[in-house]
Amino acid sequence: MRKASSNWLGKIIMATVMGVLIISFGVWGIADIFKGFGQSTLAKVGHTEISTEQFRQTYTDRLQQIGRQFGRPLTMDQARAFGLDRQVLQQTIAEAALDEEARRLGLGQSSDETMRMIFSDPNFKGVNGAFDPSRFQSTMRQFGFSEQRYIAEQRRVSLRRQIAGSISAGLEPPKLLIEALTRFTNEQRSIEYVKLDAAQAGTIDPPSPEALAGYFDDHKTLFRAPEYRKLSFVPVTPEDIGKWSEVSDEDARKLFEQRRDRLGTPERRELSQIIFPNAEEATAARNRIGSGLSFEDLAKERGLSPADIDLGLIAKSAIVDSAIADAAFSLPSGEVSQPEQGRFGVALVKVGKIEPGVEPSYGNVASDLKKEIAADRARAKVAELRDKMEDERGGGASVIEAAQKLGLSAVTVDAVDRSGRLPGGQPVSSIPRGLDVVAQAFNSDVGVDNDPIAFNGGFVWYDVLGITPSRERTLDEVKDQVEAKWHDDQINSRLRTKATEMVQKLDQGGKLADEAAAAGLKLDTASGLKREGSVPGVPAGVIAAAFRTAKDGVGQTPDPSANAWLVFRVTDVSVPPVDPASEETKKLKDTVLRSATDEELAQYITKLESDIGTNVNQAAFAQVTGANSN
């Protein structure tokens, strides 16, 4: 479309096409509203409708999050192959069902509580340990959330957790199951083993021309020349544009002064609190404390434990109730406040240990502030260059042409295969680490106008300039490789035969030590092997095979990494006693409990969806996930 609209004739045609589309939307789009379950609605869960656009945004966000985690973008085809489309749909429906149930139960959460949860989220805390608005905004931009959308989503998540917590309350995994899993996990084995390598294979004569040709014909697919692609790309990232050392002290000091209150460590106090239903009871209690009754004894009289009254060592900003905060931070250590009317009743607050606040030092935070300023400037520059690149691309310019016009450097790779290697086999050094432009190029084609790749906080534009198809090589082209592979296969075959013969002798009563001595092999031992563990020098395949073999049993297994075979005997099997108090057992119990909780919640949601009614518009779902494009 961009290339078509780059000349006057193309622009007229495109204007006509867009006019038709606008008219069609005006007719069909508005009419669709009255159909109740058209393309605009992807699913209905009870009285809740999940719009196609809403699911599209959720699905796109999820794919981008997974792409960021793996350092490479995920295509629609890959997502469907992994079943992610169905998983996201099921999760979206489950969330809508829980939201419906929360409304039916009349559950709610105040705005103050929602904000408290957000303020205490460690993901949004800055260098001083306090909530950092700039970090919050940066995270919102990174994940494509608006502030209002995120707050609303957090409130819904909290209500869902209330339901989930009620369902799983009191759930306890069976003791017998924990003990069985602990024994299975902690079982240990010891083995003795020998390794048969190329030295035991003997001399292998070179293959005859006929044998080599026959081997090549049987294994041609192993020696095919891969498909190569020529591509060009232009990265525009904050890292490339901004350097924190270029920020002046003057600019950094301005930001320091603006944030002085947040950069320091605030004063923290150890607080205890008792809540009373009315001012009369609170006043009477405060008078008794003035007459000599201790705060702790007063709590005991009211049936409160130390944990019930302890607020911990906290900063003033962490106290939601401003009246209580003001009272607590106006008293010296050891004092008890007068009755204070708070949101949840009338309170008496006792001040314990006081940790003074620490004033921030410019020298301690200067480098971090400069990096932040540079990053902000770089992000702004990236956004500016992104718009300019898109304008140039929209005018029909190639990636190289657009880069030249904007003074950017384009990188051209003449030939690269799917694995990111050049025809000589070495990796492409000009592609930045973590940039999966090769996979994207192999999902595109020559002349296709590709969307930019999100990378390191910026973008990468790329073009596929040429394609060299995969082909079968001739024997003459890869003769050395074919002969080397044939030679390795001959070694492997001989070693497998020798290993089998050795195992047969051991099964007939022979000893591995005697067989090792007769073959001139070293007898090695390994102990303390675990199913999921690893031991330096012991191939993983031997450990897995040992746990499939009974005590005093023998076996054999290949070691592909060394083109070798190993013969082993299990000399000991031990199961340590179960210690319910150990950290390992506690972690296992937590894992089992999470699994049981998830299963119970899944059953509850399935029943909930069935009771309130769930319908999915399969055509709209296929359209969003790209299933109808195949």
N, C-alpha and C positions, 0 to 999 in steps of 0.2 A: 504493500500500500504506500509505503514511503517513497519507493522508487517511482511508482506509478504517478504520484502527485508532484514529482519534481519538475514537470514541464507544464505549459499552459493547457495542453489538451487533457493531460492526466488530471489536472486540478478541476477542470469542468466536469469530467466524468465522475470524479470522486465526490464533487459537490452534489451531483444528481443522485448518486447512490445514497449518500448520507441523508439527503432530503427524503428519499423513499423510506429509509429506515426510521426516520423521525416520525413520518406519517403513520407507518405501520405500528410503531410503538404507541402512538396516540390512540389508535383504534384497538389493537389487540391487547396492549398492556392494560388499558383501563377496563376493557371488557373482562379481562382475566380476574379482576378484583372480585367480581360478582359470582365467580364460579365456585368459590369456597375452597377448592382443592386443586388448583392449577399449578402451573410451573412456579408460581411465586411462593408456594407452600411445599416444603420438602417432607415434613412430618407433623402429625398431630398427636399430642400426648395429653389425654383428657381434654381440658379446655385450653391448653397451651399449644400454640402453633409455632413451629420452628420454620422460619422462612428460608427459602433457598439461599438468599444472600447472607443470612445469618450463619447458616451452616458452611457456606463457601468461605466466609471469613475465619470461622473456627478451624476448618480443615486446612486452609492455607497457613494460618498461624502455627498449627501443629506440625505441619511438614517443615516449615522454616525453623522451628525450634529443634526438631530432630536433625535437620541439616546442619545447624550450628553446633550441635553436640558432636556430630561425627566429622565435622570439618569439611563436608561436601553436601551440595544440594541434593534433594531427593526428587526424582521425576515422578509423574503421575503413574507411569507403568510400574516403577519400582514400588511405589506405595501400595498399589493394588496387589502386587505379587507378595508383599509382606502381610497383606490383610489389614493394613492401616486404615483403609477407607471404612471397612466394617467396624473396626475398633472405635474409631472416632464417632461414627454414627451411633453405636451402642452407648458410648459414654455420654454423648449429647442427649440421647433419649433418657438415659438414666438420670442425668442431672435435671432434666425437665420434669421427670416423674417425682423426684425428691422435692423440687420447688413446688409442685402441685400439692404434695403432702404437707409441706411446711405451711402453705396457705390454709389448707383444710384444718390443720391443728392450731392455727392462729399463732405460730411462732414469729418472733420478731427480734430485732437487735437495734439498739440505739445507734445514732450516728457517732456519739462519743466513744462507744465501745469499739465500733469499726475503726475509727481513727486511732484509738489506742493500740489496736492490733497492728495497724500499718506502721505507727511510730515505733513499735517495739520490734519490728521485723529486722533481723540482722542484715538482710540484703540491702537495706536502705541506710545503714549507719556509716558515717564518715570516719576520718582518721582519729577523731576524738571520741568515738564510741557513741555519739548522739545521732539522732535522725538528721540526715543530710538532704535537704530539698533538691539540690542539684543532682545528687545521685538518684533520687527517686524519679525526677523528670527524665534523666538519661536512660534509666531502665525502662520507663514507659515508652520512650521513643524507640528503643531497641526492639521491644516486643510488639510495637504497633498498637499500644493501648492509649486511650485518652484517660485523664485523671478520673473523670466521672465514671467511665466504663469500668475502670479498675476498682474503684470504691464500691460500685454496685455489685461487681462480681465477688469481691471479698465478703460482702454482706450475705450474698446467696451461699457462698462456700461455708460460711460460719453456721448458717441455719441447717445446711445439709449435714455438717459435722454433729450438730445437736441430735439429729435423728439417728445418724450412724452410731454415735456414742451410746444412745439409749438402747439400741438393738444389741450392741456387743457388750454392754455392761454385764459384769459377772462371768463372762466367758473364760473358761480355764481349760487348757489342753490336758488330756488324760496323762497321769503320771507314767503309766505303762508305755505310752507312745513316746514320751520324752526319753525314757530310759532306753527303749529299743533304738531310737534314732541316735542317741549318744553313743551306744555301743557300736552301732554300725559305722558312725563317723570316726570314732577313736580307735577302732580296731587297727592293730599294727601287725606287720609281717616282716620276717627276715628271710633273706634268700642268699644262696650262693650261685654264682653264675660264671660262664665263660663267654668270651666274644670271639666269633669266627669272622675274620676280615679277609681282605684281598690276599694276604700272605698265605692263608689256608686254601685258597682256590687253586693254587698251582699256576703253572705257565699256561697262558691261553694264546694259541697261535693266531696270527691275523686271519680274518675271514677271507675266503676265496671271493673273487669278483662275483660269482654267481650267488654265493650265500649273502653277500652284502646287498646285492641288487634285490634278492628275495626279501631280505629283512626290510629294506627301504620301501618296497611295494606294500608290505604288511603294516607299515607304520608311517605312511606318508603324511597323515594329519599332524604328526608331531613336528614335522619339519616345514610346514607351510610358511610362506612369507606372510606376516600379518598385514592387515590393512593399515595404511599410513595416511595421515591427514596433515595438510599444511594449514597453519592458522596464524592469525595475528591477534594480539590483545593489548589493551591499555588499562593498567590499574590506576585508580585514583582513590587513595586512602589517606586518612589523617596522618598515619605514620610517615608516609612519603612527603606530605606537605608541611606538617608542623614539627618543629624541634623546640623542646621546652627551654633550651639554653638561649633561644632568641627572645624570650620574654624579659623585659626590663624589670629591675627591682622596684621601680616606681609603680608599674602596673600591678606587680605582685603585692606590694604594700597596700595599695588601694583595696584589693580584695581581702587582705588580711584584716584591715580595719573594719570592713563591712561584716566580717565573720568573726570578729574577736570573741564575741560572747559564746559562739558555738565551737570555736577551736580549742578553748581551754577545757579543763576538767572541772565540771561543776561540783559544788559542795554536796556531799552525800551524808545522810543521817540514818542511824539505826532507829527505827520507829516501831512502836507497839500501839495498838488501837483497840478500844472496847466500844461497841456501839450500843446505845440505849434507845428504847422506843420513844421516850419523851424527855423533855428538858428537866422535869421534876426529878426523875430517877437519876439522871446524869448529875444534877446539882447535888443531890444527897450523897451520891458516890464520891464526888469530888471533895465534899466536906469531910467525909470519913478519911480520905487520903490525907487531907490537911491535918487530921487528928492523929495520924500515925499509921494507918492501914497502908500496906504496900500495894502497888499497882498489880503485882503478880498474885497476891492473896485475894484481891478483889476479883480478878479473873477466875480464880479457882472457885470462889463462892458462886459465881455465875455459871459454873460448869464448863469453862473454856480452858482448853489446853494451850501450852505455849505456841503451838503451831497456829491456833485459831486467831491469836492476837498479833502475831509477828508479821510486820510489813516488810522486813528485810532492810538492807542498807541501800537506800535509794536516793536519787536526786529529786529536787522539788518538781521538775518538769514531768517526772514519772507518776506523780500523784494526780489522778483524774479530777478529784474534788478540790477546787481551788481554795475554798475556805479552810479545809483541813490542811492543805499545803502551807498556807500562810501562817496558820497557828503553829504547826510543827517546826517551821523554819524561823520562828521568832523567839524560840525558847532556848535556854542553855541546856547543856547535857545534864541528864538526871531529873529534869523537871517534867511535870505533868500539866497539860493544858487545862484551861477552863472549858466547860461544855461548849462545843462548837456544832452548829447546825450544818450537817452535810446532806448529801443527796439521799443517803440510805438511812438516816437517823441522826441522833445527837451523839457525838463522839467525844471521848477523852483520849488524848494522844500523849504518850510518854516518849521522851527523847533519850536515846542511849548514846552510843559512840558517835562522834562527829568527825568526819574526814573533810578537812578544809579543801576548797577548790584550788586549782592551780591555774595561774594566769598563763596564757599562751605566749610563746616566744616566736618572733618572726623567723629567727634563724633555724628553728626546729622544723618549721612547716614550709619554708620558702620554696624548696625544690618541688614539693607536692603541689603547691599553689601554682607555680610556673608551669608544671606539666598540665594541670587542669586548664589553665588559661590557654596554653598552646593547643590542647585538644579541642577546646571550644572553638578557637579560631580556625583550626584545621577542619572541624566539622562544618563550619559555615562555608569555608572555601570548597569543601567537597560538595556540598549542596549546590553551590554556585556553578561549579564545573559540571556536576551532573546535569543540571538544567541546560547548560550550553552544549554538552555532548548530545543530549537528547534532541535539542533543536537541530544540530548539525546532522544527526542521523535521520531526523524527520525530513530533512531536505534532500535525502538520498545519498549523503556522503558515506563512504566506507569508514571503518574504524581507523584505518591509517590516515585517510584524508581528514577526518575530524580531529584526530590527534595533532596532525601537523598544523592545522589552522589554529588550534588552541594552545600550541606550544608544549604539548605533552609528548612523551616518548612512547612509541608503539613498539612492541616486541613481536618479531616474526619467527616462527619455528617452521622450518622447511618440511620436516617429516617426523611424526611422532606416532607411536602405536597406542593401543588402548591402555597399556600399562604405564605410559608416560616415558617410554624409552625411545632413543634414536635408533636408526637402522643398525648402528654398531653395537647396540645393546646397553649403552650407558644412559643414565637418567638425564632428562633435560634440565640443565642447571639454571636456565633463564626463567623458569616458572617458580614463583615464590612458594615456599613451603605452606601447605594447607589450602592452596588454591586449586580447586578441581576443575580447571578450565578444559582439561583434556576430555574428561567424561562428558562435559557439556558439549564439546565440539563433536564428539562421536554420536551424540543424540540430535545433532543438527545436520545441515547440508550446505553446500555451496550456494551463495546467493540469498540465504535465509537471514532475515533481520532478527537477530537474537536479543532477548531481554538481557540487561546487564546482570552480572552475578554479584550478590552482596558478599563483601569480603573485608574483614578487619575494620569494620566501621565505615567502609567506603564501597566502591563499586568497580567492577571490571567489565569492560566491553570487549567483545571478541567477534571475529569473522572466520568462517571456514573458507580458505582460499583455494583448496584443491584436495582431491581424494585419489589415493593410489590403492586400488582394490587388492584384497588378499588373493594370493595365487599359490599354486603348487610349485615348489622349487624342483629343479632337476637334481639327480643324484650328484652330478659334478659340482653343483653349487654348494652342497652341504655334506660332501663326502666325509670330511673330518668329523663333523658332528654325528653323522650316522655311525661311523666306525666306533666312536667313543661310546655312544649309547649301546651299540651291539656288545661291546666289550664289557660294559657295566652289567648288562643283562646276563651275560655268560657267567660272570662272577657271582651274581645273585643266585642263579640257578644252581651252581655247584655248591655254594654255601648252604642253600636250603636243603639240598640232598644230604650233605654232611651233617647238618643239624638234625635232620630226621633220623639218620642212622644212629647218631649219638643218643637221642631220646629213646630209641628202641632198645639200645643196650642198657640204659638206665632203668627202663621198665622191666627188664629181665633180671634185675638185681645188681647191676653195676653201680659203681660210685663215681660221682662227678669228679672228685679229686683224681681218681685213677685215669679217667678218660682225658682230663686236662693234661696230666703228666705225659700220657702216651702221645698226645697231639702236640705237645710242646706249648700248651696254652697256660695263661695265668688264671688261677682261680680267685675270683673276687667275691667279696661278701658285702651285703648291705642290710642294715637293720633299721627298725623304727619307721618302716614305710607305711604311709597312709594312703587311702584311696584318692583323696584330692590333693595330696602333697607332692612334693618334688624333692629329689636328692641330687646334689651336684655329681655329675659323672654317670648317673643311672638314667638310661633312656626312659621316657614316660611310658613307652609301649611295654617295657618289662614290668613296671609297677602295675599297670592295668592287667596284664596277663597273670601276674602273681596273685591278684585278688580274684581271679577266676579259677585258681588251682587250689586243691586241698592241701593240707599239711603233709609234707613228705612227697607230694606230687611233683612231677617234672613237666616242663613245657619248653616251647621254643617260640621266638618272635623275631620279626625283622627289625632292623634299625635303619630306616631309609636315609637318615641324615649322614650315615657313614658307610652306606652300602655294605652292611654287615648283618650277621644273624647272631642271636644270643640263645644259649641253652641255660636253663635255670632249674633250681630245685627249691621249693619252699621249706625252709628249715624250722620255722617257728610261727605260730599264730597266737597272739595274745590280745585280750580285751581288758583294758584298765577298768577298775571299778568306777561306777558312776558317782560323781560328787555333785549333788544338787546345788551346792553353794558356790561352785566354780563359775567364773565369768563366762567360760565357754558354754556351760550348760544353760546359764541364764540367757545368753545370746540366742542359743538354739530354741529355747522356750519362747523368746520374743518373736523369733521368725515363724514358729509354728502358730503362735497366737495371731500374728498378723495375717497369716494365710487363712486360718479358721475364721477370723473376723471378716476378711474379704469374701470368703465363700458364703458366710451367713448373710452379709449385706447384699450380695449378688442374688441370693434366693429371695430376699425380701423385696428387692427392686423388681425382680421378675414377676413376683406375685402382684406387686403394686401396679406395674405396667399392664398386666392382664386385667386387673380390677377396674382401672380408670380408662382403659382402652388406648391402644397405640396403633397408628396407621402410618405407613411410609410411602411416599410418592417415589416409586422406583425409577421412573423416567427422569425426574429432577435429580435424584441421587446419582444416577449414571452420568447425567450431564455435568454435575459439579466435579465428580471424581475422574472424568475423562473416559469412562468405560464405554460410552457410546461413540467414541471417536475411532475405535478399532474396526 
